Amino acid sequence: MAIIRYIDLAGGVTELQVPAGTSVMQAAVNHGLAGIVGECGGSAMCATCHVYLDENDTDRFPPISAPEEEMLECTASPRLASSRLGCQLVVNEHDVITVRLPETQQ
Ligand code: FES
């Protein structure tokens, strides 16, 4: 199992325990977490799963791919250096990662 911590705008923390192989987007959607939509179902085609990945966790994931890069230019909230698509962040066994939710996804 892995642990994903989602921090909302008010600083509230939701911690989800999920199986390895689950994406940050899928875990949020499965648990009805507000703040992540995942409109395209994880195909890197909507940018409604935008999150800000904690800088300490950057190395746990592959770098931004060309399709992800393209979609990150379409986020509803400002793109920051830490911006990622939640559907492209797939956790491994024993990962403990933290993401911050943007102001809006649409
Ligand atoms: S769910 Fe659509 S880009 Fe991630």
Backbone and ligand atoms as CSV (ligand in chain L), in Angstrom:
chain,resi,resn,atom,element,x,y,z
A,1,MET,N,N,0.833,-1.198,0.000
A,1,MET,CA,C,0.000,0.000,0.000
A,1,MET,C,C,0.871,1.254,0.000
A,2,ALA,N,N,0.262,2.352,-0.418
A,2,ALA,CA,C,0.946,3.641,-0.416
A,2,ALA,C,C,0.023,4.656,0.260
A,3,ILE,N,N,0.581,5.762,0.633
A,3,ILE,CA,C,-0.217,6.819,1.265
A,3,ILE,C,C,-0.090,8.088,0.431
A,4,ILE,N,N,-1.249,8.659,0.110
A,4,ILE,CA,C,-1.275,9.940,-0.602
A,4,ILE,C,C,-1.948,10.960,0.313
A,5,ARG,N,N,-1.264,12.055,0.540
A,5,ARG,CA,C,-1.824,13.151,1.341
A,5,ARG,C,C,-2.217,14.282,0.405
A,6,TYR,N,N,-3.473,14.683,0.505
A,6,TYR,CA,C,-3.973,15.800,-0.293
A,6,TYR,C,C,-4.196,16.979,0.655
A,7,ILE,N,N,-3.636,18.116,0.308
A,7,ILE,CA,C,-3.816,19.313,1.129
A,7,ILE,C,C,-4.676,20.294,0.347
A,8,ASP,N,N,-5.820,20.687,0.933
A,8,ASP,CA,C,-6.704,21.610,0.218
A,8,ASP,C,C,-6.293,23.056,0.489
A,9,LEU,N,N,-7.024,23.972,-0.124
A,9,LEU,CA,C,-6.656,25.388,-0.034
A,9,LEU,C,C,-6.677,25.910,1.390
A,10,ALA,N,N,-7.571,25.354,2.200
A,10,ALA,CA,C,-7.689,25.801,3.596
A,10,ALA,C,C,-6.654,25.131,4.494
A,11,GLY,N,N,-5.850,24.250,3.905
A,11,GLY,CA,C,-4.839,23.563,4.709
A,11,GLY,C,C,-5.312,22.232,5.260
A,12,GLY,N,N,-6.537,21.877,4.937
A,12,GLY,CA,C,-7.069,20.582,5.398
A,12,GLY,C,C,-6.351,19.429,4.705
A,13,VAL,N,N,-6.095,18.388,5.458
A,13,VAL,CA,C,-5.351,17.240,4.916
A,13,VAL,C,C,-6.259,16.017,4.851
A,14,THR,N,N,-6.299,15.390,3.689
A,14,THR,CA,C,-6.978,14.104,3.531
A,14,THR,C,C,-5.906,13.085,3.197
A,15,GLU,N,N,-5.839,12.041,3.982
A,15,GLU,CA,C,-4.810,11.021,3.768
A,15,GLU,C,C,-5.496,9.738,3.303
A,16,LEU,N,N,-5.097,9.246,2.149
A,16,LEU,CA,C,-5.691,8.029,1.603
A,16,LEU,C,C,-4.645,6.936,1.508
A,17,GLN,N,N,-5.032,5.751,1.897
A,17,GLN,CA,C,-4.155,4.586,1.752
A,17,GLN,C,C,-4.633,3.827,0.522
A,18,VAL,N,N,-3.756,3.649,-0.444
A,18,VAL,CA,C,-4.177,3.066,-1.722
A,18,VAL,C,C,-3.190,1.981,-2.160
A,19,PRO,N,N,-3.652,1.051,-2.993
A,19,PRO,CA,C,-2.735,0.032,-3.500
A,19,PRO,C,C,-1.703,0.631,-4.454
A,20,ALA,N,N,-0.520,0.039,-4.501
A,20,ALA,CA,C,0.475,0.431,-5.487
A,20,ALA,C,C,-0.151,0.322,-6.871
A,21,GLY,N,N,0.224,1.233,-7.761
A,21,GLY,CA,C,-0.343,1.218,-9.105
A,21,GLY,C,C,-1.522,2.156,-9.266
A,22,THR,N,N,-1.932,2.787,-8.174
A,22,THR,CA,C,-3.040,3.743,-8.227
A,22,THR,C,C,-2.481,5.128,-8.511
A,23,SER,N,N,-3.200,5.897,-9.322
A,23,SER,CA,C,-2.738,7.265,-9.588
A,23,SER,C,C,-3.328,8.219,-8.555
A,24,VAL,N,N,-2.689,9.363,-8.429
A,24,VAL,CA,C,-3.171,10.406,-7.518
A,24,VAL,C,C,-4.592,10.823,-7.905
A,25,MET,N,N,-4.861,10.881,-9.205
A,25,MET,CA,C,-6.209,11.233,-9.666
A,25,MET,C,C,-7.203,10.135,-9.311
A,26,GLN,N,N,-6.876,8.890,-9.640
A,26,GLN,CA,C,-7.821,7.793,-9.430
A,26,GLN,C,C,-8.150,7.618,-7.960
A,27,ALA,N,N,-7.168,7.734,-7.094
A,27,ALA,CA,C,-7.411,7.607,-5.659
A,27,ALA,C,C,-8.385,8.676,-5.191
A,28,ALA,N,N,-8.181,9.907,-5.654
A,28,ALA,CA,C,-9.059,11.008,-5.240
A,28,ALA,C,C,-10.489,10.778,-5.732
A,29,VAL,N,N,-10.625,10.408,-6.992
A,29,VAL,CA,C,-11.958,10.190,-7.568
A,29,VAL,C,C,-12.654,9.014,-6.861
A,30,ASN,N,N,-11.925,7.944,-6.632
A,30,ASN,CA,C,-12.505,6.770,-5.967
A,30,ASN,C,C,-13.039,7.098,-4.574
A,31,HIS,N,N,-12.412,8.065,-3.932
A,31,HIS,CA,C,-12.815,8.423,-2.570
A,31,HIS,C,C,-13.692,9.678,-2.530
A,32,GLY,N,N,-14.089,10.159,-3.700
A,32,GLY,CA,C,-14.989,11.316,-3.745
A,32,GLY,C,C,-14.354,12.585,-3.206
A,33,LEU,N,N,-13.068,12.694,-3.331
A,33,LEU,CA,C,-12.359,13.867,-2.817
A,33,LEU,C,C,-12.639,15.081,-3.703
A,34,ALA,N,N,-13.118,16.156,-3.095
A,34,ALA,CA,C,-13.379,17.382,-3.853
A,34,ALA,C,C,-12.052,18.002,-4.273
A,35,GLY,N,N,-12.012,18.583,-5.461
A,35,GLY,CA,C,-10.807,19.296,-5.878
A,35,GLY,C,C,-10.061,18.623,-7.005
A,36,ILE,N,N,-10.422,17.376,-7.308
A,36,ILE,CA,C,-9.838,16.691,-8.456
A,36,ILE,C,C,-10.994,16.087,-9.246
A,37,VAL,N,N,-11.026,16.387,-10.541
A,37,VAL,CA,C,-12.164,15.953,-11.355
A,37,VAL,C,C,-11.824,14.692,-12.154
A,38,GLY,N,N,-10.757,14.746,-12.921
A,38,GLY,CA,C,-10.368,13.568,-13.703
A,38,GLY,C,C,-11.313,13.283,-14.846
A,39,GLU,N,N,-11.696,14.342,-15.533
A,39,GLU,CA,C,-12.710,14.265,-16.585
A,39,GLU,C,C,-12.394,13.255,-17.686
A,40,CYS,N,N,-11.154,13.148,-18.095
A,40,CYS,CA,C,-10.825,12.258,-19.227
A,40,CYS,C,C,-10.508,10.838,-18.777
A,41,GLY,N,N,-10.572,10.600,-17.489
A,41,GLY,CA,C,-10.358,9.249,-16.989
A,41,GLY,C,C,-8.894,8.848,-16.894
A,42,GLY,N,N,-8.005,9.792,-17.078
A,42,GLY,CA,C,-6.580,9.494,-16.893
A,42,GLY,C,C,-5.777,9.400,-18.162
A,43,SER,N,N,-6.286,9.955,-19.244
A,43,SER,CA,C,-5.599,9.884,-20.537
A,43,SER,C,C,-4.721,11.096,-20.824
A,44,ALA,N,N,-4.509,11.938,-19.841
A,44,ALA,CA,C,-3.724,13.163,-20.032
A,44,ALA,C,C,-4.329,14.038,-21.127
A,45,MET,N,N,-5.650,14.172,-21.083
A,45,MET,CA,C,-6.316,14.956,-22.124
A,45,MET,C,C,-7.289,16.000,-21.581
A,46,CYS,N,N,-7.243,16.281,-20.267
A,46,CYS,CA,C,-8.208,17.262,-19.756
A,46,CYS,C,C,-7.615,18.275,-18.778
A,47,ALA,N,N,-6.600,17.908,-18.058
A,47,ALA,CA,C,-5.955,18.787,-17.059
A,47,ALA,C,C,-6.839,19.087,-15.852
A,48,THR,N,N,-7.905,18.324,-15.644
A,48,THR,CA,C,-8.744,18.560,-14.459
A,48,THR,C,C,-8.293,17.712,-13.268
A,49,CYS,N,N,-7.094,17.188,-13.368
A,49,CYS,CA,C,-6.494,16.444,-12.253
A,49,CYS,C,C,-5.217,17.138,-11.795
A,50,HIS,N,N,-5.124,18.424,-12.121
A,50,HIS,CA,C,-3.925,19.221,-11.809
A,50,HIS,C,C,-3.661,19.240,-10.302
A,51,VAL,N,N,-2.427,18.964,-9.929
A,51,VAL,CA,C,-2.015,19.060,-8.521
A,51,VAL,C,C,-0.627,19.694,-8.458
A,52,TYR,N,N,-0.284,20.147,-7.264
A,52,TYR,CA,C,1.061,20.641,-7.007
A,52,TYR,C,C,1.769,19.586,-6.160
A,53,LEU,N,N,2.770,18.974,-6.762
A,53,LEU,CA,C,3.480,17.879,-6.102
A,53,LEU,C,C,4.533,18.440,-5.146
A,54,ASP,N,N,4.540,17.923,-3.927
A,54,ASP,CA,C,5.523,18.364,-2.939
A,54,ASP,C,C,6.936,18.160,-3.498
A,55,GLU,N,N,7.773,19.146,-3.302
A,55,GLU,CA,C,9.126,19.081,-3.894
A,55,GLU,C,C,9.936,17.881,-3.394
A,56,ASN,N,N,9.630,17.408,-2.201
A,56,ASN,CA,C,10.354,16.238,-1.669
A,56,ASN,C,C,9.973,14.945,-2.392
A,57,ASP,N,N,8.886,14.984,-3.133
A,57,ASP,CA,C,8.392,13.771,-3.791
A,57,ASP,C,C,8.651,13.758,-5.296
A,58,THR,N,N,9.261,14.794,-5.795
A,58,THR,CA,C,9.480,14.916,-7.240
A,58,THR,C,C,10.207,13.707,-7.822
A,59,ASP,N,N,11.215,13.246,-7.109
A,59,ASP,CA,C,12.052,12.165,-7.635
A,59,ASP,C,C,11.367,10.799,-7.655
A,60,ARG,N,N,10.220,10.706,-7.038
A,60,ARG,CA,C,9.515,9.416,-6.998
A,60,ARG,C,C,8.801,9.096,-8.311
A,61,PHE,N,N,8.696,10.084,-9.167
A,61,PHE,CA,C,7.906,9.896,-10.392
A,61,PHE,C,C,8.738,10.202,-11.627
A,62,PRO,N,N,8.345,9.617,-12.752
A,62,PRO,CA,C,9.030,9.934,-14.003
A,62,PRO,C,C,8.859,11.415,-14.328
A,63,PRO,N,N,9.788,11.963,-15.091
A,63,PRO,CA,C,9.651,13.378,-15.474
A,63,PRO,C,C,8.408,13.608,-16.328
A,64,ILE,N,N,8.067,14.847,-16.505
A,64,ILE,CA,C,6.877,15.220,-17.281
A,64,ILE,C,C,7.068,14.813,-18.742
A,65,SER,N,N,6.101,14.083,-19.266
A,65,SER,CA,C,6.166,13.645,-20.662
A,65,SER,C,C,5.666,14.767,-21.573
A,66,ALA,N,N,5.869,14.601,-22.861
A,66,ALA,CA,C,5.422,15.628,-23.814
A,66,ALA,C,C,3.907,15.851,-23.750
A,67,PRO,N,N,3.078,14.788,-23.734
A,67,PRO,CA,C,1.630,15.015,-23.641
A,67,PRO,C,C,1.221,15.699,-22.324
A,68,GLU,N,N,1.893,15.313,-21.226
A,68,GLU,CA,C,1.574,15.955,-19.942
A,68,GLU,C,C,1.957,17.433,-19.990
A,69,GLU,N,N,3.108,17.700,-20.554
A,69,GLU,CA,C,3.582,19.087,-20.694
A,69,GLU,C,C,2.553,19.930,-21.444
A,70,GLU,N,N,2.030,19.359,-22.506
A,70,GLU,CA,C,1.043,20.075,-23.321
A,70,GLU,C,C,-0.210,20.404,-22.512
A,71,MET,N,N,-0.694,19.418,-21.730
A,71,MET,CA,C,-1.905,19.635,-20.945
A,71,MET,C,C,-1.671,20.589,-19.787
A,72,LEU,N,N,-0.469,20.607,-19.259
A,72,LEU,CA,C,-0.182,21.508,-18.142
A,72,LEU,C,C,-0.240,22.980,-18.577
A,73,GLU,N,N,-0.244,23.198,-19.872
A,73,GLU,CA,C,-0.410,24.566,-20.357
A,73,GLU,C,C,-1.876,24.975,-20.363
A,74,CYS,N,N,-2.768,24.035,-20.047
A,74,CYS,CA,C,-4.206,24.294,-20.103
A,74,CYS,C,C,-4.862,24.234,-18.717
A,75,THR,N,N,-4.100,24.290,-17.663
A,75,THR,CA,C,-4.695,24.173,-16.332
A,75,THR,C,C,-5.512,25.418,-15.996
A,76,ALA,N,N,-6.596,25.202,-15.243
A,76,ALA,CA,C,-7.466,26.320,-14.866
A,76,ALA,C,C,-6.812,27.207,-13.814
A,77,SER,N,N,-6.020,26.622,-12.952
A,77,SER,CA,C,-5.285,27.378,-11.938
A,77,SER,C,C,-3.847,27.557,-12.422
A,78,PRO,N,N,-3.150,28.538,-11.877
A,78,PRO,CA,C,-1.799,28.820,-12.360
A,78,PRO,C,C,-0.895,27.591,-12.348
A,79,ARG,N,N,-0.115,27.487,-13.390
A,79,ARG,CA,C,0.881,26.417,-13.418
A,79,ARG,C,C,2.106,26.884,-12.647
A,80,LEU,N,N,2.568,26.025,-11.766
A,80,LEU,CA,C,3.770,26.320,-10.992
A,80,LEU,C,C,4.835,25.292,-11.352
A,81,ALA,N,N,6.037,25.490,-10.824
A,81,ALA,CA,C,7.121,24.532,-11.089
A,81,ALA,C,C,6.748,23.137,-10.600
A,82,SER,N,N,5.906,23.076,-9.583
A,82,SER,CA,C,5.522,21.786,-8.992
A,82,SER,C,C,4.280,21.173,-9.637
A,83,SER,N,N,3.721,21.810,-10.646
A,83,SER,CA,C,2.492,21.310,-11.262
A,83,SER,C,C,2.693,19.962,-11.945
A,84,ARG,N,N,1.751,19.069,-11.725
A,84,ARG,CA,C,1.715,17.786,-12.416
A,84,ARG,C,C,0.253,17.425,-12.666
A,85,LEU,N,N,0.059,16.482,-13.578
A,85,LEU,CA,C,-1.264,15.885,-13.757
A,85,LEU,C,C,-1.355,14.701,-12.796
A,86,GLY,N,N,-2.388,14.715,-11.975
A,86,GLY,CA,C,-2.525,13.645,-10.978
A,86,GLY,C,C,-2.661,12.271,-11.607
A,87,CYS,N,N,-3.175,12.218,-12.819
A,87,CYS,CA,C,-3.364,10.909,-13.463
A,87,CYS,C,C,-2.040,10.310,-13.922
A,88,GLN,N,N,-1.006,11.140,-13.971
A,88,GLN,CA,C,0.303,10.648,-14.415
A,88,GLN,C,C,1.213,10.307,-13.233
A,89,LEU,N,N,0.707,10.506,-12.035
A,89,LEU,CA,C,1.479,10.209,-10.824
A,89,LEU,C,C,0.962,8.906,-10.236
A,90,VAL,N,N,1.635,7.827,-10.551
A,90,VAL,CA,C,1.217,6.501,-10.100
A,90,VAL,C,C,2.130,6.070,-8.957
A,91,VAL,N,N,1.512,5.737,-7.824
A,91,VAL,CA,C,2.322,5.441,-6.634
A,91,VAL,C,C,2.835,4.002,-6.644
A,92,ASN,N,N,3.977,3.851,-6.015
A,92,ASN,CA,C,4.579,2.532,-5.805
A,92,ASN,C,C,4.340,2.089,-4.369
A,93,GLU,N,N,4.569,0.799,-4.139
A,93,GLU,CA,C,4.431,0.242,-2.798
A,93,GLU,C,C,5.259,1.060,-1.803
A,94,HIS,N,N,4.677,1.377,-0.671
A,94,HIS,CA,C,5.327,2.093,0.447
A,94,HIS,C,C,5.585,3.576,0.183
A,95,ASP,N,N,5.145,4.090,-0.953
A,95,ASP,CA,C,5.286,5.534,-1.172
A,95,ASP,C,C,4.447,6.282,-0.141
A,96,VAL,N,N,4.943,7.405,0.287
A,96,VAL,CA,C,4.157,8.355,1.084
A,96,VAL,C,C,4.376,9.704,0.420
A,97,ILE,N,N,3.361,10.203,-0.248
A,97,ILE,CA,C,3.559,11.435,-1.018
A,97,ILE,C,C,2.523,12.485,-0.640
A,98,THR,N,N,2.854,13.718,-0.961
A,98,THR,CA,C,1.972,14.839,-0.629
A,98,THR,C,C,1.734,15.691,-1.868
A,99,VAL,N,N,0.470,16.015,-2.092
A,99,VAL,CA,C,0.127,16.945,-3.177
A,99,VAL,C,C,-0.776,18.041,-2.625
A,100,ARG,N,N,-0.684,19.202,-3.220
A,100,ARG,CA,C,-1.583,20.302,-2.865
A,100,ARG,C,C,-2.587,20.494,-3.997
A,101,LEU,N,N,-3.808,20.792,-3.608
A,101,LEU,CA,C,-4.858,20.963,-4.608
A,101,LEU,C,C,-4.891,22.410,-5.083
A,102,PRO,N,N,-5.107,22.610,-6.384
A,102,PRO,CA,C,-5.199,23.987,-6.894
A,102,PRO,C,C,-6.541,24.616,-6.530
A,103,GLU,N,N,-6.647,25.899,-6.802
A,103,GLU,CA,C,-7.868,26.632,-6.456
A,103,GLU,C,C,-9.080,26.098,-7.210
A,104,THR,N,N,-8.880,25.816,-8.488
A,104,THR,CA,C,-9.992,25.303,-9.284
A,104,THR,C,C,-9.465,24.398,-10.392
A,105,GLN,N,N,-10.337,23.537,-10.916
A,105,GLN,CA,C,-9.951,22.652,-12.018
A,105,GLN,C,C,-10.673,23.036,-13.307
A,106,GLN,N,N,-11.651,23.940,-13.207
A,106,GLN,CA,C,-12.413,24.266,-14.415
A,106,GLN,C,C,-12.720,25.742,-14.504
L,1,FES,S1,S,-7.562,12.883,-15.723
L,1,FES,FE1,FE,-7.561,14.028,-17.548
L,1,FES,S2,S,-5.548,14.781,-17.688
L,1,FES,FE2,FE,-5.549,13.633,-15.859
